[in-house]
Amino acid sequence: MGDEQKREDPTVRELERRVAALLGQEAAVFVPTATMANQIALKLHSRPGDVLLAEKTSHVLVYEYGGAAAHAGLMSHGLTGVGGRITRGQVRDAAAPSTKIADQRAAVLSLENTHNNSGGRVWPLAELEGVVATARELGLAVHLDGARLLNAAAALGVEPVTFASRFDTVTLCLSKGLGCPLGALLAGSEELIERAWREKHLFGGAMRQAGIVAAAGVYALDHHVDRLADDHARARRLAGALADANIAVDLERVETNFVQVDLAPLGLDRAAALASLRDAGVGLSATIHPTVIRAVTHLEISDEDIDRAAELIPRTLEIATPVAAGLELESK
Ligand SMILES: Cc1ncc(COP(=O)(O)O)c(C=O)c1O
């Protein structure tokens, strides 16, 4: 179907056009991963030695292997957020100009919506707009790590364009809630995306026969967007059932498709708890928070799966050995 490196593949082009339109941006470029999309964006917005501002547990700061420094030569300034959100005041303080004339400058602000490490939390629109406006006043470029932005839009009940169009660049991931085997897009102005193409080649992310995977993206846009609300409803149902079984789940925080379970009140060792759950047939995963594990709902999780998980998780966690008891046994 043509060589994607030469921008010939019609399916890749269609996907790029559709995602640009969906996000209210002029253009988009298809890349293998959301990490690559973020890394390209950071490079576009900065010079080596500039400063990146982001919430301190955001994906660009904690899961991208120092890519901001390695690829763009950025220094990172992590801001302490609440529910993954930072304030206008924090951005203003962090971007305060140096007293020297040609010192390093804060160049780019990256926001994450939904925010992974806070448990898939969503930015209220007014708050997001306020922080973006402040960043613009300060002359910062603004990037949205919207790997799960369609989950955010579904939770808010708005079109993605409502908030995605306010950013200079936007990452959208296809391999998470949208259920594709791989792929992500970076969207922005014609000019920025033209520059992004060069970075994509530099990263080795130009994929030649990429139409076959882009087709999954087109399919997902047609069939897997409206159903994201079902994932959210299932996550809430699971969270409610776990809370009823006295498992530490903060229902207020279940805004999208993640359910975070705190093992601390149960005194359970995380690795042991995850292994027991896996043996029982429920896959949960670790998070950045030492005692918290996470369940995710997605297109392969049905209502019946939620019923099973709601039964198996409390039963399994109750019989998992508490840390203290385990230590006592070991010392005997
Ligand atoms: C918010 C966020 N951004 C970016 C990524 C990176 O995605 P990928 O694994 O496609 O590189 C993730 C992955 O979990 C994520 O949660």
The ligand as an SDF file (V2000), in Angstrom:
LIG
                    3D

 16 16  0  0  0  0  0  0  0  0999 V2000
    0.2720    8.7990   30.5380 C   0  0  0  0  0  0  0  0  0  0  0  0
    1.1430    7.9230   29.6880 C   0  0  0  0  0  0  0  0  0  0  0  0
    1.8720    8.4660   28.6990 N   0  0  0  0  0  0  0  0  0  0  0  0
    2.6530    7.7420   27.8990 C   0  0  0  0  0  0  0  0  0  0  0  0
    2.7280    6.3770   28.0550 C   0  0  0  0  0  0  0  0  0  0  0  0
    3.6560    5.6130   27.1680 C   0  0  0  0  0  0  0  0  0  0  0  0
    3.0170    4.7260   26.3450 O   0  0  0  0  0  0  0  0  0  0  0  0
    3.8260    3.6570   25.4690 P   0  0  0  0  0  0  0  0  0  0  0  0
    3.9370    2.4630   26.3450 O   0  0  0  0  0  0  0  0  0  0  0  0
    3.0020    3.4880   24.2560 O   0  0  0  0  0  0  0  0  0  0  0  0
    5.1510    4.2270   25.1430 O   0  0  0  0  0  0  0  0  0  0  0  0
    1.9940    5.7540   29.0650 C   0  0  0  0  0  0  0  0  0  0  0  0
    2.0920    4.3030   29.2590 C   0  0  0  0  0  0  0  0  0  0  0  0
    1.6150    3.7400   30.2010 O   0  0  0  0  0  0  0  0  0  0  0  0
    1.1880    6.5450   29.9060 C   0  0  0  0  0  0  0  0  0  0  0  0
    0.4810    6.0160   30.9080 O   0  0  0  0  0  0  0  0  0  0  0  0
  1  2  1  0
  2  3  1  0
  2 15  2  0
  3  4  2  0
  4  5  1  0
  5  6  1  0
  5 12  2  0
  6  7  1  0
  7  8  1  0
  8  9  2  0
  8 10  1  0
  8 11  1  0
 12 13  1  0
 12 15  1  0
 13 14  2  0
 15 16  1  0
M  END
$$$$
